[in-house]
Amino acid sequence: MLNDFFYTLRAAKLPVSVKEYLTLLEALKEGVVGPKAVADDAAQSSGYAIDDFYYLSRTALVKDEKHYDKFDRAFAAYFKGVEMLTDFTKDIPLEWLRKNLELNLSPEERAAIEKMGWDELMETLKKRFEEQKERHEGGSKWIGTGGTSPFGANGYNPQGIRIGQDKSRNKSAVKVWDQRAYKDYDDTQELGTRNIKVALRRLRRFAREGHELELDLDDTIRSTAANAGYLDIKMVPERHNNVKVLLLMDVGGTMDEHIARVEELFSATKTEFKHLEFYYFHNCVYDFMWKNNRRRYSEKFPTWDIIRKYNKDYKLIFVGDATMSPYEILQPGGSVEYNNEEAGAEWLQRLTNAFPKFAWINPEPQGVWQYRQSISIIQQLTNHRMYPLTIKGIEEAMRLLTK
């Protein structure tokens, strides 16, 4: 039975109901997906391929795309290695092996690895693709795993192109040769403290708008007295924070380390500001952004359109760790994911010129800022309006935006 699978999803805080679970069981009974034997008691009860069961169960149990990431993690934890257990002809996954080729270099050895310039790096990669004919491990030249080559995964080079690695290690890759899927920040994240909301409330400008839903006690008393004691109730619209906020958030890559804190900030921001617009970018802002990470390649929002759409009265808030290769900011074609025609610095300048009230909130500890070249560059481009993602930092940023 799949009862344990159901409880695993509930333990992952997914809003899965018994009715939806019964729908899944009914779909399996009716043969919605094709049969294929798999291992593990829970998976055997379904009698279907893992991939088919994954899509069927996600369709039946998850009703909102923002929960897809939680579902993926819970599903992976429950069915980890199921298909591998029954098919011994398959290779052992690389992630199951210890990365014994990962080198522990001395400071002298690291200093001896010379960084290539942008043009040389891209030209050398092109030649490697033409020359290399087989898989390679270790070494300092070919595209492969381990070693000190600037091309590949799980090795060491102070600056290179990451190809096929699950996450960043040295945080200095010039390009990442993978198409990666990021997840949207969860705006329903329960805050462990109300301090972030309190800090955001420094950015307030109240106005009464909309329908008259709130009792105006003073005017009611005044009107009743003037009406010879006959009750004359007066209503006024509710007071709302009238501040308009444009929130641009870095997502994916090195930002994965800060997901929980950024979700708390995002949750608090959506609660505090009635007029809030948000978009995602990766590492640096370029010619387009997106609102849904699962559709970021099909639903792009040109940055020029965003600049034209919103008035100067919007407060612009960047949220990002500003940790990347300097090429990504200063070099046309420097994006790790595609060849941008204009440098990220150009787009940052356009945005800050379009929205004079702006600030950058950085989740990286402030103590490491001075050691990251890219952070120093972003600080210069934003006139040093960068603040740490702390209560004090948020308060200072909000105080700046109210001036």
MARLUM-252689 format. One record per residue (C-alpha): residue in three letters; z, y negated, x negated. Coordinates in steps of 0.1 Angstrom, whole numbers, padded with zeros to 4 digits, always signed. Example, Ala and Ser with C-alpha at 12.3 -4.5 7.8 and 13.67 -1.06 7.14 Angstrom:
2
ALA+0078+0045-0123;SER+0071+0011-0137;
//
This chain:
403
MET+0000+0000+0000;LEU-0005-0036-0010;ASN+0030-0048+0001;ASP+0040-0056-0035;PHE+0008-0076-0040;PHE+0017-0096-0009;TYR+0052-0103-0022;THR+0038-0112-0056;LEU+0017-0140-0040;ARG+0048-0152-0021;ALA+0068-0152-0053;ALA+0041-0174-0068;LYS+0048-0199-0040;LEU+0015-0194-0022;PRO+0017-0201+0015;VAL+0005-0166+0025;SER+0014-0154+0060;VAL+0019-0119+0074;LYS-0010-0126+0098;GLU-0034-0133+0068;TYR-0021-0102+0050;LEU-0029-0081+0081;THR-0064-0097+0082;LEU-0069-0085+0046;LEU-0059-0050+0055;GLU-0082-0050+0085;ALA-0111-0061+0064;LEU-0105-0033+0039;LYS-0103-0008+0068;GLU-0136-0020+0082;GLY-0153-0017+0048;VAL-0162-0053+0042;VAL-0166-0047+0005;GLY-0182-0016-0012;PRO-0161+0012-0025;LYS-0154+0020-0061;ALA-0124+0039-0075;VAL-0099+0020-0096;ALA-0066+0028-0111;ASP-0031+0017-0103;ASP-0014+0027-0070;ALA-0018-0007-0054;ALA-0055-0009-0063;GLN-0062+0027-0054;SER-0050+0020-0019;SER-0079-0005-0015;GLY-0105+0018-0031;TYR-0126-0011-0041;ALA-0138-0027-0073;ILE-0114-0053-0087;ASP-0139-0082-0085;ASP-0148-0074-0049;PHE-0112-0071-0039;TYR-0104-0104-0057;TYR-0130-0124-0037;LEU-0121-0106-0004;SER-0083-0112-0008;ARG-0088-0148-0019;THR-0109-0155+0011;ALA-0085-0139+0035;LEU-0052-0152+0020;VAL-0059-0186+0005;LYS-0068-0214+0029;ASP-0069-0243+0005;GLU-0088-0247-0028;LYS-0059-0263-0045;HIS-0041-0230-0044;TYR-0069-0211-0062;ASP-0053-0215-0096;LYS-0019-0201-0084;PHE-0037-0172-0068;ASP-0057-0164-0099;ARG-0025-0163-0120;ALA-0006-0141-0095;PHE-0036-0118-0091;ALA-0040-0114-0129;ALA-0003-0107-0133;TYR-0003-0080-0106;PHE-0036-0062-0115;LYS-0036-0068-0153;GLY-0057-0041-0170;VAL-0063-0021-0139;GLU-0100-0013-0145;MET-0094-0007-0182;LEU-0069+0021-0175;THR-0096+0043-0159;ASP-0126+0037-0181;PHE-0120+0047-0217;THR-0156+0040-0227;LYS-0149+0002-0226;ASP-0139-0017-0257;ILE-0104-0028-0261;PRO-0103-0066-0251;LEU-0100-0088-0282;GLU-0071-0106-0267;TRP-0051-0073-0268;LEU-0054-0071-0305;ARG-0033-0092-0329;LYS-0053-0120-0344;ASN-0048-0106-0379;LEU-0076-0127-0393;GLU-0057-0159-0386;LEU-0050-0174-0420;ASN-0018-0191-0431;LEU-0032-0216-0455;SER-0011-0236-0479;PRO-0012-0275-0477;GLU-0034-0274-0509;GLU-0058-0249-0494;ARG-0061-0269-0462;ALA-0067-0301-0481;ALA-0095-0283-0501;ILE-0115-0276-0469;GLU-0138-0306-0468;LYS-0147-0322-0434;MET-0183-0325-0426;GLY-0198-0356-0411;TRP-0212-0356-0375;ASP-0249-0353-0385;GLU-0242-0326-0411;LEU-0220-0306-0388;MET-0246-0305-0360;GLU-0275-0297-0384;THR-0255-0269-0401;LEU-0247-0253-0367;LYS-0284-0253-0358;LYS-0292-0235-0391;ARG-0265-0210-0385;PHE-0278-0201-0351;GLU-0313-0195-0367;GLU-0300-0175-0396;GLN-0272-0154-0382;LYS-0282-0121-0366;GLU-0248-0102-0361;ARG-0212-0107-0353;HIS-0190-0120-0381;GLU-0152-0121-0388;GLY-0135-0142-0415;GLY-0152-0161-0442;SER-0162-0198-0445;LYS-0198-0198-0435;TRP-0210-0179-0405;ILE-0202-0183-0368;GLY-0174-0160-0360;THR-0136-0154-0356;GLY-0109-0162-0381;GLY-0116-0176-0415;THR-0123-0212-0425;SER-0158-0217-0411;PRO-0162-0249-0389;PHE-0180-0228-0363;GLY-0162-0202-0342;ALA-0127-0193-0329;ASN-0092-0185-0341;GLY-0096-0197-0376;TYR-0087-0229-0395;ASN-0109-0258-0403;PRO-0097-0294-0399;GLN-0128-0304-0379;GLY-0155-0282-0363;ILE-0171-0267-0332;ARG-0149-0243-0312;ILE-0170-0214-0297;GLY-0154-0189-0274;GLN-0116-0196-0278;ASP-0092-0196-0249;LYS-0075-0228-0258;SER-0071-0255-0285;ARG-0051-0247-0316;ASN-0056-0276-0341;LYS-0067-0302-0315;SER-0096-0315-0336;ALA-0127-0297-0324;VAL-0158-0319-0323;LYS-0174-0298-0296;VAL-0164-0269-0275;TRP-0193-0244-0269;ASP-0181-0230-0236;GLN-0183-0240-0200;ARG-0146-0241-0189;ALA-0131-0242-0155;TYR-0103-0267-0150;LYS-0079-0268-0120;ASP-0071-0298-0099;TYR-0036-0313-0103;ASP-0014-0301-0075;ASP-0003-0331-0054;THR+0023-0311-0035;GLN+0044-0304-0066;GLU+0081-0307-0057;LEU+0097-0332-0080;GLY+0128-0322-0099;THR+0140-0358-0098;ARG+0132-0389-0078;ASN+0133-0411-0109;ILE+0095-0411-0112;LYS+0092-0425-0077;VAL+0118-0451-0083;ALA+0100-0462-0115;LEU+0066-0464-0096;ARG+0083-0486-0070;ARG+0083-0515-0094;LEU+0046-0518-0086;ARG+0050-0530-0050;ARG+0035-0557-0028;PHE+0045-0552+0008;ALA+0025-0563+0038;ARG+0026-0556+0075;GLU-0006-0540+0087;GLY-0018-0517+0115;HIS-0003-0510+0149;GLU+0030-0525+0161;LEU+0054-0496+0157;GLU+0085-0512+0144;LEU+0111-0532+0164;ASP+0115-0568+0154;LEU+0152-0572+0161;ASP+0155-0609+0153;ASP+0125-0619+0175;THR+0136-0596+0203;ILE+0170-0614+0204;ARG+0154-0648+0203;SER+0129-0640+0230;THR+0155-0623+0253;ALA+0178-0654+0250;ALA+0149-0677+0258;ASN+0140-0655+0288;ALA+0173-0660+0305;GLY+0188-0627+0294;TYR+0159-0605+0305;LEU+0150-0581+0278;ASP+0119-0590+0259;ILE+0111-0565+0232;LYS+0091-0576+0203;MET+0073-0552+0179;VAL+0057-0557+0145;PRO+0036-0534+0123;GLU+0054-0513+0097;ARG+0057-0527+0062;HIS+0036-0508+0036;ASN+0031-0511+0000;ASN-0003-0529-0002;VAL-0010-0523-0039;LYS-0043-0506-0046;VAL-0044-0481-0074;LEU-0073-0464-0092;LEU-0059-0434-0111;LEU-0081-0417-0138;MET-0067-0385-0151;ASP-0076-0364-0181;VAL-0077-0327-0173;GLY-0083-0295-0193;GLY-0080-0287-0230;THR-0050-0302-0247;MET-0038-0316-0213;ASP-0029-0280-0202;GLU+0003-0284-0221;HIS+0013-0313-0198;ILE+0003-0300-0164;ALA+0038-0298-0149;ARG+0047-0334-0158;VAL+0013-0348-0148;GLU+0016-0330-0114;GLU+0050-0346-0109;LEU+0035-0380-0116;PHE+0005-0373-0094;SER+0027-0362-0066;ALA+0049-0393-0068;THR+0019-0416-0070;LYS+0003-0402-0038;THR+0036-0407-0020;GLU+0042-0442-0032;PHE+0008-0458-0028;LYS-0011-0459+0005;HIS-0043-0472-0012;LEU-0048-0447-0040;GLU-0082-0435-0054;PHE-0082-0409-0081;TYR-0108-0392-0104;TYR-0108-0367-0132;PHE-0123-0369-0167;HIS-0121-0348-0198;ASN-0107-0362-0231;CYS-0126-0396-0228;VAL-0143-0414-0199;TYR-0181-0412-0200;ASP-0210-0419-0176;PHE-0195-0398-0147;MET-0162-0385-0133;TRP-0153-0360-0106;LYS-0127-0355-0078;ASN-0127-0317-0076;ASN-0126-0296-0108;ARG-0143-0266-0092;ARG-0172-0287-0083;ARG-0173-0310-0113;TYR-0209-0300-0122;SER-0223-0304-0087;GLU-0203-0334-0073;LYS-0204-0360-0100;PHE-0194-0397-0094;PRO-0213-0421-0118;THR-0188-0444-0135;TRP-0211-0473-0128;ASP-0207-0466-0090;ILE-0169-0464-0094;ILE-0169-0498-0111;ARG-0190-0513-0084;LYS-0172-0497-0055;TYR-0137-0510-0061;ASN-0126-0546-0064;LYS-0108-0562-0093;ASP-0076-0562-0073;TYR-0072-0524-0080;LYS-0047-0515-0107;LEU-0063-0491-0131;ILE-0041-0464-0146;PHE-0054-0439-0171;VAL-0033-0407-0176;GLY-0043-0387-0207;ASP-0030-0375-0241;ALA-0059-0393-0260;THR-0059-0364-0283;MET-0095-0355-0294;SER-0120-0359-0322;PRO-0127-0396-0330;TYR-0164-0387-0325;GLU-0157-0382-0288;ILE-0147-0419-0285;LEU-0170-0436-0309;GLN-0202-0415-0312;PRO-0231-0412-0287;GLY-0234-0375-0280;GLY-0198-0370-0290;SER-0185-0354-0259;VAL-0174-0318-0264;GLU-0193-0307-0233;TYR-0226-0325-0232;ASN-0247-0351-0250;ASN-0235-0384-0236;GLU-0260-0412-0241;GLU-0233-0439-0247;ALA-0201-0436-0266;GLY-0168-0433-0247;ALA-0156-0466-0262;GLU-0184-0484-0243;TRP-0172-0470-0210;LEU-0136-0477-0216;GLN-0145-0513-0224;ARG-0165-0516-0191;LEU-0136-0502-0171;THR-0110-0524-0186;ASN-0132-0554-0181;ALA-0139-0545-0145;PHE-0102-0540-0137;PRO-0081-0565-0157;LYS-0048-0550-0146;PHE-0047-0516-0164;ALA-0024-0494-0184;TRP-0027-0460-0201;ILE+0001-0434-0197;ASN+0003-0408-0224;PRO+0022-0375-0219;GLU+0022-0368-0257;PRO+0056-0376-0273;GLN+0055-0411-0287;GLY+0067-0400-0321;VAL+0034-0382-0328;TRP+0011-0411-0318;GLN+0009-0425-0353;TYR-0004-0392-0366;ARG-0033-0389-0342;GLN-0064-0410-0352;SER-0078-0408-0317;ILE-0046-0422-0301;SER-0048-0452-0325;ILE-0084-0458-0315;ILE-0076-0456-0277;GLN-0046-0480-0283;GLN-0069-0505-0299;LEU-0095-0502-0271;THR-0068-0507-0244;ASN-0051-0537-0262;HIS-0021-0515-0269;ARG-0013-0510-0232;MET-0003-0474-0238;TYR+0030-0461-0225;PRO+0047-0427-0228;LEU+0051-0405-0197;THR+0088-0411-0195;ILE+0108-0430-0169;LYS+0112-0460-0192;GLY+0075-0458-0201;ILE+0064-0457-0164;GLU+0087-0487-0156;GLU+0072-0507-0185;ALA+0037-0499-0173;MET+0044-0508-0137;ARG+0061-0541-0149;LEU+0029-0549-0169;LEU+0007-0543-0138;THR+0027-0566-0116;LYS+0022-0596-0139;
//
